Amino acid sequence: MRIDALTTAYQGMQSATERLNSAGGRIAQARPDEDLAGDIVDLKVAGIQMRASTAVAKTASEMMGTLLDMFG
């Protein structure tokens, strides 16, 4: 079984985007008396997930470039 780092990074970015959109929508539609703590945490988690996925994509790209330089 092969794990493709760029595919994993892309899926992480998609998941982060969905989490961000969902939490943002709930916050936008919330009543003034609603507790938004969980949604705010989801926004922070989505940001962290996006940064981590971006780092994975960047590292995979750099590794591919290194391999191409070595064998290309």
Residue frames as a rotation matrix with the C-alpha (Angstrom) as fourth column:
MET 1
0.583 0.813 0.000 0.00
0.813 -0.583 0.000 0.00
0.000 0.000 -1.000 0.00
ARG 2
-0.493 -0.763 0.417 1.46
0.780 -0.600 -0.176 3.32
0.384 0.239 0.892 -1.08
ILE 3
0.408 0.555 -0.725 0.79
0.778 -0.626 -0.041 6.52
-0.477 -0.547 -0.687 0.85
ASP 4
-0.085 -0.363 0.928 1.04
0.815 -0.561 -0.146 9.60
0.574 0.744 0.343 -1.30
ALA 5
-0.522 -0.223 -0.823 2.05
0.774 -0.530 -0.347 12.60
-0.358 -0.818 0.450 0.81
LEU 6
-0.987 0.159 -0.030 0.58
-0.156 -0.887 0.434 15.15
0.042 0.433 0.901 -1.59
THR 7
-0.299 0.925 -0.236 -2.77
0.114 0.281 0.953 13.35
0.947 0.257 -0.190 -1.61
THR 8
-0.060 0.211 -0.976 -2.74
0.967 0.253 -0.005 13.23
0.246 -0.944 -0.219 2.18
ALA 9
-0.823 -0.297 -0.485 -1.91
0.421 -0.891 -0.169 16.94
-0.382 -0.343 0.858 2.33
TYR 10
-0.828 0.553 0.092 -4.71
-0.237 -0.494 0.836 17.77
0.508 0.670 0.541 -0.12
GLN 11
-0.048 0.834 -0.550 -7.23
0.498 0.497 0.710 15.73
0.866 -0.240 -0.439 1.88
GLY 12
-0.306 -0.143 -0.941 -6.13
0.940 -0.204 -0.274 17.53
-0.153 -0.968 0.197 5.05
MET 13
-0.986 -0.062 -0.157 -6.62
0.032 -0.981 0.189 20.88
-0.166 0.182 0.969 3.35
GLN 14
-0.496 0.867 -0.050 -10.09
-0.076 0.014 0.997 19.86
0.865 0.499 0.059 2.18
SER 15
0.016 0.475 -0.880 -11.02
0.844 0.465 0.266 18.71
0.536 -0.747 -0.394 5.68
ALA 16
-0.628 -0.329 -0.705 -9.75
0.686 -0.662 -0.302 21.96
-0.368 -0.673 0.641 7.20
THR 17
-0.950 0.300 0.084 -11.73
-0.190 -0.770 0.609 24.01
0.247 0.562 0.789 4.69
GLU 18
-0.184 0.927 -0.328 -14.91
0.234 0.366 0.901 22.07
0.955 0.089 -0.284 5.43
ARG 19
-0.101 0.085 -0.991 -14.39
0.988 0.129 -0.089 22.49
0.120 -0.988 -0.097 9.20
LEU 20
-0.882 -0.302 -0.362 -13.77
0.347 -0.935 -0.066 26.22
-0.319 -0.184 0.930 8.76
ASN 21
-0.762 0.639 0.105 -16.85
-0.232 -0.420 0.877 26.71
0.605 0.644 0.468 6.59
SER 22
-0.037 0.770 -0.636 -19.04
0.556 0.545 0.628 24.72
0.831 -0.331 -0.448 8.96
ALA 23
-0.230 -0.121 -0.966 -17.91
0.956 -0.214 -0.201 26.54
-0.182 -0.969 0.165 12.11
GLY 24
-0.977 -0.168 -0.134 -18.05
0.135 -0.966 0.222 29.91
-0.167 0.199 0.966 10.38
GLY 25
-0.534 0.844 0.047 -21.60
-0.026 -0.072 0.997 29.24
0.845 0.531 0.060 9.21
ARG 26
0.104 0.557 -0.824 -22.72
0.852 0.378 0.363 28.24
0.513 -0.739 -0.436 12.70
ILE 27
-0.545 -0.365 -0.755 -21.14
0.729 -0.651 -0.211 31.38
-0.414 -0.666 0.621 14.16
ALA 28
-0.982 0.145 0.118 -22.75
-0.046 -0.799 0.600 33.61
0.181 0.584 0.792 11.52
GLN 29
-0.252 0.961 -0.111 -26.19
-0.057 0.100 0.993 32.16
0.966 0.256 0.029 12.23
ALA 30
-0.545 -0.023 -0.838 -25.87
0.751 0.431 -0.500 32.03
0.373 -0.902 -0.217 16.02
ARG 31
0.623 0.734 0.270 -28.24
0.406 -0.598 0.691 33.84
0.669 -0.321 -0.670 18.33
PRO 32
0.149 -0.600 0.786 -26.67
-0.499 -0.731 -0.464 36.35
0.854 -0.323 -0.409 20.75
ASP 33
0.420 0.082 0.904 -27.27
-0.903 0.138 0.407 34.05
-0.091 -0.987 0.132 23.74
GLU 34
0.961 -0.061 -0.271 -25.61
-0.016 0.962 -0.274 30.96
0.278 0.268 0.923 22.19
ASP 35
0.493 -0.847 0.197 -22.31
-0.271 0.065 0.960 29.56
-0.827 -0.527 -0.198 23.46
LEU 36
0.914 -0.168 -0.370 -19.86
-0.372 0.021 -0.928 29.69
0.164 0.986 -0.043 20.56
ALA 37
0.290 -0.877 0.382 -16.82
-0.764 0.028 0.645 28.27
-0.576 -0.479 -0.662 22.37
GLY 38
0.185 -0.192 0.964 -16.88
0.249 0.958 0.143 24.97
-0.951 0.214 0.225 20.48
ASP 39
0.848 0.188 0.495 -17.19
0.520 -0.122 -0.845 26.72
-0.099 0.975 -0.201 17.15
ILE 40
0.778 -0.628 0.004 -14.31
-0.627 -0.777 -0.058 29.06
0.039 0.043 -0.998 17.97
VAL 41
0.083 -0.729 0.680 -12.20
-0.435 0.587 0.683 26.03
-0.897 -0.353 -0.268 18.89
ASP 42
0.470 0.154 0.869 -13.15
0.590 0.677 -0.440 24.47
-0.656 0.720 0.227 15.54
LEU 43
0.988 -0.143 0.053 -11.91
-0.062 -0.699 -0.712 27.60
0.139 0.701 -0.700 13.76
LYS 44
0.369 -0.904 0.218 -8.57
-0.871 -0.255 0.420 27.36
-0.324 -0.345 -0.881 15.54
VAL 45
0.082 -0.295 0.952 -8.29
-0.021 0.955 0.297 23.62
-0.996 -0.044 0.072 14.83
ALA 46
0.818 0.266 0.510 -9.06
0.485 0.159 -0.860 24.23
-0.310 0.951 0.001 11.14
GLY 47
0.828 -0.556 -0.068 -6.25
-0.542 -0.764 -0.349 26.80
0.142 0.326 -0.935 11.00
ILE 48
0.055 -0.819 0.571 -3.78
-0.748 0.345 0.567 24.42
-0.662 -0.458 -0.594 12.63
GLN 49
0.301 0.137 0.944 -4.88
0.310 0.922 -0.232 21.58
-0.902 0.362 0.235 10.34
MET 50
0.986 0.076 0.150 -4.43
0.167 -0.324 -0.931 23.78
-0.022 0.943 -0.332 7.26
ARG 51
0.512 -0.859 0.022 -0.92
-0.859 -0.511 0.043 24.86
-0.026 -0.041 -0.999 8.34
ALA 52
-0.036 -0.511 0.859 0.07
-0.422 0.786 0.451 21.24
-0.906 -0.346 -0.244 9.03
SER 53
0.562 0.327 0.760 -1.29
0.479 0.621 -0.620 20.05
-0.675 0.712 0.193 5.68
THR 54
0.963 -0.256 -0.090 0.51
-0.243 -0.667 -0.705 22.87
0.120 0.700 -0.704 3.89
ALA 55
0.197 -0.934 0.297 3.76
-0.896 -0.049 0.441 21.89
-0.397 -0.353 -0.847 5.60
VAL 56
0.108 -0.091 0.990 3.28
0.090 0.993 0.082 18.28
-0.990 0.080 0.115 4.45
ALA 57
0.877 0.272 0.395 2.69
0.406 0.017 -0.914 19.43
-0.256 0.962 -0.096 0.86
LYS 58
0.762 -0.641 -0.096 5.75
-0.642 -0.726 -0.246 21.69
0.088 0.249 -0.965 0.94
THR 59
0.011 -0.781 0.624 7.97
-0.690 0.446 0.571 18.95
-0.724 -0.437 -0.534 2.36
ALA 60
0.344 0.182 0.921 6.73
0.379 0.870 -0.314 16.41
-0.859 0.458 0.230 -0.20
SER 61
0.994 0.032 0.100 7.40
0.104 -0.436 -0.894 18.89
0.015 0.899 -0.437 -3.01
GLU 62
0.466 -0.882 0.068 10.90
-0.878 -0.451 0.159 19.59
-0.110 -0.134 -0.985 -1.72
MET 63
-0.006 -0.441 0.897 11.64
-0.295 0.858 0.420 15.86
-0.955 -0.262 -0.136 -1.44
MET 64
0.686 0.316 0.655 10.44
0.498 0.453 -0.739 15.30
-0.530 0.834 0.154 -5.00
GLY 65
0.923 -0.377 -0.084 12.67
-0.351 -0.729 -0.587 18.14
0.160 0.571 -0.805 -6.18
THR 66
0.161 -0.892 0.423 15.64
-0.851 0.092 0.517 16.63
-0.500 -0.443 -0.744 -4.37
LEU 67
0.155 -0.041 0.987 14.99
0.169 0.985 0.015 13.21
-0.973 0.165 0.160 -5.92
LEU 68
0.923 0.213 0.319 14.73
0.347 -0.105 -0.932 14.76
-0.165 0.972 -0.170 -9.37
ASP 69
0.666 -0.744 -0.054 18.01
-0.745 -0.658 -0.106 16.60
0.043 0.111 -0.993 -8.83
MET 70
-0.002 -0.696 0.718 19.71
-0.628 0.560 0.541 13.39
-0.778 -0.450 -0.438 -7.72
PHE 71
-0.249 -0.026 0.968 18.41
0.353 0.928 0.116 11.12
-0.902 0.371 -0.222 -10.47
GLY 72
0.727 0.685 0.039 17.33
0.320 -0.288 -0.902 13.55
-0.607 0.669 -0.429 -13.18
